[in-house]
Amino acid sequence: MFASLPGCLGAVFFGTGDTRCVLSLWLDQASIDALESNPLYAETVQSFLATGALAAPQTTVVHEVTGGTLDLSGLARTPLNPDAPIE
């Protein structure tokens, strides 16, 4: 779903126990603001709420990127796909 949203540069999902987090990267604030009126986003959130996979309280924090690096080469190899080649 995130990959199809205008301005979304990527999303990573984290979780331990009952706690889940999404780190999403966006082109600009306008793209983030557009989520409120995006039907696909609303449908996805409602779907997760209905299954209990998403529950209150939910929080959203927006930060501006001030620097850093991303090395995506190791992401292909995960516990679900341990034999994937690293390019």
Order of alpha helices (4+ residues) and beta strands (2+ residues): beta-beta-alpha-alpha
